[in-house]
């Protein structure tokens, strides 16, 4: 366990975990065989397995928050560790869970190093208190994110950083006059890493309208989806204006009119009853503080072609044009990169030019593809452009994405859990 003192009152604690903690205070036990949901059990029982086993760790987490202790957890494991219980501490203290399963001694140390480095060096604050104020007739209904809430009006954040998002849902309990404006203000009081006490105030003023068409016209698709992602409740009958026409694609997936079946929210790990409990728990914990720009690729990944990187002009963007998630846009002669902000898959067609494959990845079509892959930079322009592309994506996502290889028709089944299977490739 390592820790660093930020000020006389604030402490940031980082610890690693490799196995299920089975002794001492807050000890846990496997609540399901191999941490899997019993598919024959009812939804209520499965839901219990995603919650903390008891109140011990929750009580501990609240005590940490009261003393302004922010906790980050790095989990490097090959087995079930009861994420539903462990994640309650970083979630309550404004911290973060880093989950490496199954941990690979070959490919994951680099990601672990970069995650730890970013965790320490990223813009962040401590000992924070946040409050959202609204105009008369509107009030805060609920907060969503990683924080501790001891009083109705404020949220306590022992730690807050540039990767965290707090969602606030509002409700109006009085009639708002058409044509008037309503205002919202978020005030965040925090301590910098240098021990300076600061306050950041953000104010937003919006017009009021009693016309539903105006409301729909101004709707923000990405924000609406991020709200669904964090709440995941039955939405009933949907009215779909132009601004929200892609909402069904993000939530349920569809083959018309885009003829695409991306992951979609309802197919995600956290909502599947046939997955590992730890995988579902870490997904739910991850999306609770996920920013809107990262919410969309999580369920509708970005795919680009990398076999033709050599044809790009030097003044073009590092990231090639995005390809629709449909099998008709994927060729057997091509190599494609698919990323969702957390993981990165390199898909290789079964008729790829051997020279291109050798230049990009240092392997030949007859080689047995490694199950664990570490990207290297070789002495050729194509390899350099691929490395530049990967680094740019990692910079955009603020995450050192894991890389996996997948070849069409691979008999080993390495692609069985990958999103490209959803495309019929």
Beta strands, then each sheet from edge to edge (+ up, - down):
strand 1: 2-5
strand 2: 11-17
strand 3: 69-76
strand 4: 97-100
strand 5: 124-134
strand 6: 138-144
strand 7: 154-161
strand 8: 167-172
strand 9: 181-191
strand 10: 197-207
strand 11: 302-305
strand 12: 335-339
strand 13: 343-348
strand 14: 402-407
sheet 1: 1+ 2- 3- 4-
sheet 2: 7+ 5- 9+ 10-
sheet 3: 6+ 8-
sheet 4: 11+ 12- 13+ 14+
end
